[in-house]
Amino acid sequence: MHTRAPIVVGRDEELRVLERVLADAGARRGRAVFLVGEPGIGKTRLARFAAGAAFDRGMRVLRGRGSTIGPMVPFRPLTEALMSLLRAGNGPDLRELGAYQPVLGTLVPEWGTEAPRQAHSVVVLAEAVLRLLAVVGRAQPCLVVLEDLHDADAETLAVIDYLVDNLDQVPAALLVTTRADPGPTLDVVRLAAQREAGALLELGRLGEAQVRRMVALCLEVDESEVPDEVAERMWADSAGNPFVVEEMLHGLVNGGVLVRDPGGWQVLGDLRIDLPTALVRAIAHRTDRLGPQGRELLSLAAVLGHRFPLSVLRRVTGMDDRGLLSHLHAGVAAQLVTPDEPVPDWYAFRHPLTAEALLAQLPPPHRAELSRRIADAVQELHPGLPGEWCPLVASLRLDAGQTAEAGALLAEAGRRALADGAAGSAVRLLDHAHRLLASQVDVEVRADVLDSLLPALSAAGQFGRAFALVDAVAELTVAGLSRVRRAELHTKLAQVAGTAGEWTDGMAHVETARALLGRDATDEQNARLDAVAAYLTLFVQGPDRITSAEFLARRAAEAARRVPLPEVGCETWQLLGVLARDRDLDAARDCFAQARALAEEHGLPIQRVYALVRQAGVDWLADGSSAELVEAHEEALRVGAITLAYNVDAILGLDAVLRGQYAAASAKLARTVESTRRLRLKQVTLYALMAQATAAAHQGRRSDLDAAIEEFDEVGGVGSQERPLCFGLARAFCALLEEDRALATRDVARAIAYEAETPTVFHLSGMHGLRLLLGALSGELDLDGHRSVTRSAAAGMRWNRVFGQFALAVLLGRAGRDAEAAQAVRAARDAAAIYPLARHLGLRLVAEAAVADRWGEPVAWLRVAEEFFHQAGQAAVASACRGLLRQLGASVPQRRTGSDQVPRDLRALGVTVREFEVFRLLAGRLGNKAIATRLHISPRTVEKHVASLITKTGRADREALSAWSESLGPADRP
C-alpha cells in the first residue's frame, strides 16, 4: 500500500493546460502558468508532473522555491533555479549575453565579472534572466518552476511579472505555485491573468467521487472495494484536501484502525477524527515512532524551516554522519521528510504543514532554546553569514528573544539587499531593524540603521516615509546622538530630497548639517556635504545658481582629493564638466578627464565609463566625431553598464539621423526604443523617440513626425529636457522642407520657450544655430546680435556652427562685405561636410539672400541644392530652387519627364509633375498665393493646376483634394 496516490487525481483540465504550455514553449511560444490554492491542495504534485513531462519532452527543468528558511531573501527562488544550470555541468555560453552577463552576478555570483558588482534596476535584471532563458532555450527549451512564492520578496515578484509579459518569443515556460492567501504574490498572479499574460489555475478541493478514487489508489484496490464508511469519513473530514486525505489514511492504517485481511480492507476502530488537531496528532505519532533523538532532530529541522541543511543539524546535535542519516532515513520511510532535489545535503519536509505541525508541539521556551542553538551553529559554520544565512540567523535570534542581535543582523541583511539593487527588500529588512532597535540604548547603532534606511527608501521611491524619519532623528538627538552623526543623517535627508525633486527642502537639510558641523567640520564631511549642495543648488531658482553650484562642486572635488574620497571626486568632476560645457568645451573635456583619471587610479569601473561617455559626448558635440562614442559604448557593455550603453545607442542613433543615414538610424532607434521601454528607462526612451521624430522630420514625413511626438508625449515627454529638440531639431526642419519658413520660425521660438521653462543640457534645439540663420534671413538679427550668441560654447558645436556660419554669411553679404560672406559660406560648408541636409538647406536659404543682396555664387549653390533635394524626393525645396534659378535666368534641370516624381495611381490619371507638386502642398490647406510663393510660380498658374487636378482625380472640390493629399504618407511616394 502507498498511502500516497501514485497519480494526480481530479486535475484533468489542469494537466491538459500544462501539456499545452510545454508544447508551446517547445515551439518558441513561451507562456506562464500559475497554480494557486490552499496548502495541501496539490500544487506541488502538479509542479512535479509538469517537471516530469518537460523532462520527457527533452526540455531543461530549472527549479527554485521561496525562502522556506527564515525571512524572505531577495531573489532566492530565481537564484536556486539558475544555480541548477551550474550543477548540470553543461551551462550556456554566457558570452552570448554580452553586457547582461555581469548583471546576472546578482543572482549567481559565479557569473559576475572581475569588475566590482554594481546594483542594477530589477527590470534590467529581469531582462538579463529573459535573455538567459532565450540562450538556454536555443539548445534545449526549458521549464522554470518556482514554488511556494506566497511569501516571495518584492524583487522576485517584479522579475516574474516582467518575464510573464515577455516570454512570448522565448522557448521557455514559467510555472509558479503559490497559496491563495491575499497579498502581493496573489495580486501579481491575478493581474497577469487579467491581461492574459499567463494561465491562472485555481485548484479547488476534490469532490466526493475523486476522494474515493484517491483512497482506492492509495489502498491499491478498486473504488468499489473501499469501505463506504472510510470513503465517507475521508470526504467529510478532509474537505477534499488531497494532503489531508493521505495523512488521515496513513494515520488510520498505522494506527490499526484500517487493516487489510484476505477479504479486503476492514475498519476495526473509531473513524471519528478531529481536524486539524488530528493532523498534528498523526504527525506527532509518527515522529514519536522515530525515538527521542529522531523527534528532536526533526523538531530542530522544523525550527530551521521547511528545508534544512545536514551540516547545521550535525553541528547542533553532535551526531556523526551515520547516526544523522539513520534518523533521516527513518523520517523518509515515515513519509515525513525527503531529500531536497535541487540542492545536495539538504532535506525538506514532504509538506509545509508537516513542519508547522511539529512547531505547534514545541513549548515556547523550548523553541527559543532551539533557535538560539541553531543560530550559534550557523554562525560557527558560516562566518560572516553570507547570502541567506544572515536573515535566517536574524529570524532565529528574534525567536530566541535576542532582540538586539536580531536587529543588527536584519540591518546588515538590508544593506546587502540595497547593494544588490533589491530596494524593496532592503526597506522591509531595515525598517524591521529600525523598529526592533527603537528601544535600544546605543543611539549610534540606531543611527547606523537610519543611515542605511534613508537611501533604501529613496531608491524604492518611498520619499514620504523617508522624510517622516526626521522625527526619528529628533528622537536620537534627545537620546544624546552626537552632532556629527546628526549632520550625517541630515546630509542623507538632503540627498533623498534631491532625488525626490524637493530642492528647497534639500537645501534646508544642508544648512542644518552645516550648522551642526560648525567650523570643526573635516574635509570628508565638507566634501560630502558640498557635493550634495552643488547638485541641489543647480535646481534652486536664483540668478547665480550656476556659479554657486560650480563653486561648491569645485570645493567638494578639492576636499575629496585631500581625504581622499575618490567616488565623491568622480561625481563632482563630472558635474563640473556638465556645467563647463555651456561656456567652454575644452574645460568640460578637462573635467571629464580628471574624473576618468581618478576612477582609473582607484579602480572605479562604472565611474570611469560615465566619464568616458561624457568625454565622448563632448567630442561628438564639438566636432561631430562618433568614434569615441562607439568605444565608450563597447566599454559600457564590457562592465555591464546597461543603462549607459543604451544612452550611447540613442546618441549614435541621432548622429546617424544628422548624417542622413536614415536606414541605419531607423533600425538602431527602433531597437533602442523597444528595449528601453521594456526596461522602463524613461529618459533614454524619450531621447530615442526625439531622435525618431527628428529622422521623420529630416525626411519631410510630417505624419510620421506627428506620430513620434505623440508617442514621446505619451511616455512623459512634456516638461522634459528633450522637448525643445522636438521643435527646434525636428518640427522646424520639416517645415523648412515644406518651404514654410514662418512655421519653422515659430517652431524654433517654441523650442527656445521650452528651454527657458526647463533648462536643458542639450544644445541642438536651435537657440545657438538655426535661430541665427532664420533671424538673419528675416532681418531680425544683426551682426552684434550674432556676435552675442556665438560667444557661447554651444554655438561652437559643429551642428550649430553650420547655421551660425550661414547666418554670418547672410549678414556680411547684406553689409556689402562680399569676400567675408563667401568665406563664411565656405566655413559653413566645411562644418556641414558630414551633415548633408544641413549643408543643402543652408545653401538653398543663403542663395536666396545672395540673390537679393547680389553677392556670392547663388546659381552654383542652387544647382547643388536642387540636385540633392530632387534625389531626396523633397519636391517643395527642389521646386523652390528651380524657381530661383529661373528668376536668375539660369538653365533649369528638366525634371517633369521623370516618371519617378508622380505615384503610379496619379500618373495613370494623367497628373503631371508640376500638378503633383501643387497637390502635395494642398495637404497643408495653403492658399494659391502661399503655394505660388513656395513653387515660385504665379497664383493664377496654381489655380489652373488645382482645377485640372479636380477634373483628373474626380474629387468633388478643393477640400476633398486637400484631404486626399493629407492622407498620403511617405509610403505613397514612388
Salt bridges, closest charged atoms under 4 A:
GLU13 OE1 - ARG16 NH2 3.02
GLU19 OE1 - ARG57 NH2 3.18
ASP24 OD1 - ARG29 NH2 2.89
ASP24 OD2 - ARG31 NH1 3.18
GLU38 OE1 - ARG205 NE 2.78
GLU80 OE1 - ARG76 NH1 2.60
GLU80 OE1 - ARG307 NH2 3.58
ASP93 OD1 - ARG95 NE 2.98
GLU96 OE1 - ARG138 NH2 2.18
GLU127 OE2 - ARG131 NE 2.72
GLU127 OE2 - ARG678 NH2 2.50
GLU147 OE2 - ARG63 NH2 2.73
ASP161 OD1 - ARG195 NH2 2.57
ASP165 OD1 - ARG195 NE 2.81
GLU202 OE1 - ARG190 NH2 3.00
GLU220 OE2 - HIS2 NE2 3.02
ASP228 OD1 - ARG212 NH2 2.96
ASP237 OD2 - ARG233 NH1 3.44
GLU246 OE1 - ARG4 NH1 3.26
GLU246 OE1 - ARG45 NH2 2.20
GLU247 OE2 - ARG4 NH2 2.86
GLU247 OE1 - ARG286 NH2 1.90
ASP270 OD2 - ARG272 NH2 2.96
ASP288 OD1 - ARG295 NH1 2.77
GLU296 OE1 - HIS366 NE2 3.62
GLU296 OE2 - ARG373 NH1 3.82
ASP321 OD1 - ARG314 NE 2.47
ASP340 OD1 - ARG65 NH2 2.02
ASP340 OD2 - ARG307 NH2 2.77
GLU341 OE1 - ARG63 NH1 2.87
GLU356 OE2 - ARG179 NH2 3.28
GLU356 OE2 - HIS306 NE2 4.00
GLU369 OE2 - ARG372 NH2 2.54
ASP376 OD2 - ARG372 NH1 2.92
ASP376 OD1 - ARG397 NH2 2.86
GLU380 OE1 - ARG315 NH1 2.90
GLU388 OE1 - ARG76 NE 2.93
GLU412 OE1 - ARG415 NH1 3.81
GLU412 OE2 - ARG416 NE 3.05
ASP420 OD1 - ARG117 NH2 2.31
ASP431 OD2 - ARG435 NE 3.36
ASP431 OD1 - ARG465 NH2 3.13
GLU444 OE1 - ARG485 NE 3.15
ASP448 OD1 - ARG485 NH2 2.69
ASP451 OD2 - LYS492 NZ 2.93
GLU488 OE1 - ARG485 NH1 2.46
ASP523 OD2 - ARG562 NE 2.92
GLU524 OE2 - ARG528 NH2 3.46
ASP530 OD1 - ARG514 NH2 2.69
ASP530 OD2 - ARG555 NE 2.76
GLU550 OE2 - ARG554 NH2 3.60
GLU550 OE2 - ARG583 NH2 2.78
GLU558 OE1 - ARG561 NH2 3.16
ASP582 OD1 - HIS763 NE2 2.89
ASP586 OD1 - ARG589 NH1 2.69
GLU600 OE2 - ARG596 NE 3.24
GLU600 OE2 - ARG608 NE 2.93
GLU601 OE2 - HIS602 NE2 3.82
ASP619 OD1 - ARG589 NE 2.62
GLU634 OE2 - HIS633 ND1 3.68
GLU635 OE2 - ARG608 NH1 2.83
GLU635 OE2 - ARG638 NH2 2.90
ASP649 OD1 - HIS633 NE2 3.00
ASP649 OD1 - LYS668 NZ 3.60
ASP655 OD2 - ARG659 NE 2.97
GLU674 OE2 - ARG678 NH1 3.93
ASP704 OD2 - ARG701 NE 2.86
ASP706 OD1 - ARG731 NH1 3.11
GLU711 OE2 - ARG677 NH1 2.75
ASP713 OD1 - ARG723 NH1 2.72
GLU738 OE1 - ARG702 NH2 2.76
GLU739 OE1 - ARG844 NH2 2.81
ASP740 OD2 - ARG934 NH2 2.91
ASP784 OD1 - ARG787 NH2 2.35
GLU820 OE2 - ARG817 NE 2.93
GLU848 OE1 - ARG741 NH2 2.91
GLU848 OE1 - ARG844 NH1 2.76
ASP853 OD2 - ARG814 NE 3.83
GLU866 OE2 - ARG882 NH1 2.71
GLU866 OE1 - ARG895 NH2 2.75
GLU867 OE1 - ARG895 NH2 2.57
GLU915 OE1 - LYS952 NZ 2.95
GLU917 OE2 - ARG882 NH2 2.70
GLU917 OE1 - ARG914 NH1 2.78
GLU943 OE1 - ARG940 NH1 3.44
GLU959 OE2 - ARG925 NH2 2.93
GLU966 OE1 - ARG925 NH1 3.08
